[in-house]
C-alpha cells in the first residue's frame, strides 16, 4: 500500500520550488522574446512557453520523477502565477507592457519593404511575398502596411482601390 503522505507531501522546500519556477519562467520568457515572433506560429510565444513548462512540471509528478505530486503542483502553480502576473502588470502599467509583451513589427510601409525588420526576423523577401499571395496580393506595391504579429502571423492592409466619383448605390429596402 502506498504511503499517501509521500505521494502528496512536499519533499523540496516550497520556497526553492517557487524560486526555480520563477527563474525558469522569466529566463525562458526573455529568451523567447530574443528569438523573435516568427518562430512561434499561430500561438503567442507566452502560450507556447506556458504549455511546455506546465507539461514538463506536471509530467514529472505524473511519471514519478518528482519526489511528490505536491512538488509538481507547487511548480505548476508558480508558472501559472507568473504568467497571469506578467499579463496583469502589462495591462495595469502600459509602459511595462511594452517591455513585457511582443508588439507587431512593420514589414511593409507604403509599398516599401522594411528590410531591417525582415533581417531581424530572418525572413526573406520571397517568404514575405508568399504570405502576401495568401492574402490575394501579388506585389509589395499593392500593400499599404504589413505587420508580423506577436502570434507569428502576418497581417496585411492593402492599398485602397481608387474611389469612384459616384457614391455607391444604396440597396432598396
Backbone torsions as a table, in degrees:
resi	resn	phi	psi	omega
1	UNK	NA	132.9	-176.5
2	UNK	-70.1	151.3	175.0
3	UNK	-85.4	101.5	-173.3
4	UNK	-63.8	-28.9	176.2
5	UNK	-64.5	-36.1	178.5
6	UNK	-73.2	-35.9	-179.1
7	UNK	-69.9	-44.2	-174.0
8	UNK	-101.8	-13.4	-177.9
9	UNK	-74.8	174.8	178.4
10	UNK	-100.9	134.6	178.6
11	UNK	-110.3	-13.2	178.6
12	UNK	-119.4	141.3	178.8
13	UNK	-56.6	138.7	-177.4
14	UNK	-56.5	-43.1	-178.9
15	UNK	-59.6	-39.6	178.5
16	UNK	-63.6	-42.0	179.2
17	UNK	-64.9	-43.0	-179.9
18	UNK	-63.6	-43.6	179.3
19	UNK	-64.4	-43.9	178.6
20	UNK	-61.2	-45.9	178.6
21	UNK	-62.6	-41.4	-179.6
22	UNK	-64.4	-51.1	-178.6
23	UNK	-61.9	-44.2	179.9
24	UNK	-62.1	-47.8	-178.7
25	UNK	-62.6	-49.4	-177.1
26	UNK	-66.0	-40.1	179.1
27	UNK	-65.4	-44.3	179.7
28	UNK	-68.6	-35.0	175.7
29	UNK	-61.0	-46.3	178.3
30	UNK	-61.2	-45.3	179.7
31	UNK	-62.6	-40.6	179.6
32	UNK	-66.2	-34.0	177.3
33	UNK	-67.2	-37.5	-179.7
34	UNK	-69.6	-37.8	-178.0
35	UNK	-62.3	-37.6	179.2
36	UNK	112.9	168.8	-173.2
37	UNK	-84.3	-29.4	-170.4
38	UNK	-61.3	-30.5	-174.6
39	UNK	-77.5	-9.4	-172.3
40	UNK	-86.3	-12.3	179.5
41	UNK	70.1	-140.8	-174.9
42	UNK	-80.5	-16.7	178.6
43	UNK	-93.2	156.6	173.2
44	UNK	-71.7	155.9	-178.8
45	UNK	-59.2	-43.3	-179.7
46	UNK	-64.0	-36.7	178.1
47	UNK	-59.9	-45.5	179.7
48	UNK	-63.5	-45.0	-179.2
49	UNK	-60.1	-45.7	-179.7
50	UNK	-62.2	-45.7	-179.1
51	UNK	-60.0	-45.2	-178.1
52	UNK	-66.5	-47.2	-178.1
53	UNK	-65.5	-44.2	-179.3
54	UNK	-65.6	-41.3	178.9
55	UNK	-61.4	-42.9	-179.5
56	UNK	-69.0	-43.7	-179.3
57	UNK	-64.2	-46.0	180.0
58	UNK	-69.9	-35.3	-178.7
59	UNK	-61.2	-35.7	179.3
60	UNK	-62.1	-39.9	177.6
61	UNK	-69.6	-37.7	-179.7
62	UNK	-68.9	-39.4	-178.4
63	UNK	-79.7	-18.6	-176.3
64	UNK	91.0	8.2	177.5
65	UNK	-70.0	-34.8	175.1
66	UNK	-77.7	156.1	-179.3
67	UNK	-67.9	-27.0	178.9
68	UNK	-154.6	161.5	174.6
69	UNK	-65.3	-34.0	177.8
70	UNK	-57.4	-42.7	177.5
71	UNK	-58.2	-46.0	-179.9
72	UNK	-63.9	-41.7	-179.2
73	UNK	-65.7	-37.8	176.8
74	UNK	-64.9	-41.4	179.6
75	UNK	-65.8	-44.7	177.3
76	UNK	-60.9	-44.1	177.9
77	UNK	-59.7	-40.3	178.4
78	UNK	-63.7	-44.0	-179.8
79	UNK	-63.8	-45.9	179.9
80	UNK	-66.6	-36.7	176.2
81	UNK	-58.2	-48.8	-177.9
82	UNK	-65.7	-34.3	177.1
83	UNK	-61.8	-49.0	179.9
84	UNK	-68.5	-40.8	-178.4
85	UNK	-62.2	-43.6	179.5
86	UNK	-66.8	-37.4	175.1
87	UNK	-62.5	-43.5	-179.3
88	UNK	-65.7	-41.9	178.6
89	UNK	-63.1	-44.0	178.7
90	UNK	-63.0	-33.8	178.6
91	UNK	-75.4	-44.1	-175.6
92	UNK	-70.4	-39.8	-178.6
93	UNK	-122.8	93.4	-176.3
94	UNK	-55.1	-32.6	178.5
95	UNK	-62.4	-40.9	176.2
96	UNK	-72.5	-32.7	178.4
97	UNK	-59.3	-35.0	178.4
98	UNK	-65.9	-27.7	176.8
99	UNK	-82.4	-35.4	-174.1
100	UNK	-84.8	-31.0	-174.7
101	UNK	-106.8	140.3	175.3
102	UNK	-69.4	147.5	178.8
103	UNK	-118.9	157.4	176.3
104	UNK	-61.3	143.2	178.2
105	UNK	-110.8	127.7	-179.2
106	UNK	-71.5	125.6	178.2
107	UNK	-102.2	-32.6	178.7
108	UNK	-135.4	134.3	176.3
109	UNK	-132.6	118.7	-179.9
110	UNK	51.0	45.8	176.0
111	UNK	78.5	5.8	-179.8
112	UNK	-114.9	134.8	179.1
113	UNK	-68.2	140.8	171.2
114	UNK	-95.3	87.3	-173.8
115	UNK	-63.7	-30.8	178.9
116	UNK	-63.3	-45.7	178.7
117	UNK	-65.5	-40.9	178.2
118	UNK	-60.5	-44.4	-179.5
119	UNK	-63.8	-42.2	-179.4
120	UNK	-61.8	-35.2	-178.4
121	UNK	-94.8	5.9	-179.0
122	UNK	54.1	44.9	-179.0
123	UNK	-113.8	128.1	178.4
124	UNK	-83.2	161.8	177.2
125	UNK	-62.4	-35.3	179.2
126	UNK	-64.2	-39.8	177.8
127	UNK	-64.6	-41.1	178.4
128	UNK	-65.5	-43.3	178.9
129	UNK	-62.7	-34.4	175.9
130	UNK	-61.6	-42.4	177.8
131	UNK	-66.7	-36.5	177.7
132	UNK	-63.3	-39.7	178.4
133	UNK	-61.8	-34.7	176.5
134	UNK	-64.5	-22.2	176.7
135	UNK	-95.1	7.5	177.3
136	UNK	81.6	20.0	-179.2
137	UNK	-117.5	138.1	-175.0
138	UNK	-104.7	-10.8	-175.6
139	UNK	-145.7	147.6	179.3
140	UNK	-59.7	-31.9	-178.5
141	UNK	-65.8	-15.6	178.4
142	UNK	-84.5	0.0	-174.1
143	UNK	-109.4	124.3	173.6
144	UNK	-76.2	-50.4	178.5
145	UNK	-146.2	146.3	171.9
146	UNK	-142.5	137.7	-177.8
147	UNK	-128.1	146.7	166.6
148	UNK	-89.6	112.4	-175.1
149	UNK	-79.6	160.2	-179.5
150	UNK	-57.7	-24.2	179.7
151	UNK	-86.9	4.1	177.5
152	UNK	93.1	-8.2	179.3
153	UNK	-83.4	159.7	177.5
154	UNK	-109.6	124.6	175.7
155	UNK	-104.2	143.9	-172.8
156	UNK	-130.4	134.3	172.8
157	UNK	-115.3	106.1	-177.3
158	UNK	-71.9	160.0	174.0
159	UNK	-63.5	133.4	-179.9
160	UNK	-63.8	144.0	173.9
161	UNK	-66.4	151.9	178.4
162	UNK	-64.6	122.1	-179.1
163	UNK	-68.2	144.4	179.8
164	UNK	-77.6	162.3	-179.9
165	UNK	-69.5	-30.8	-176.4
166	UNK	-92.4	140.8	175.4
167	UNK	-68.6	153.3	179.8
168	UNK	-64.6	150.0	179.3
169	UNK	-71.0	143.6	176.6
170	UNK	-90.8	138.0	178.7
171	UNK	-68.7	146.0	178.1
172	UNK	-72.6	142.6	179.7
173	UNK	-88.7	NA	NA
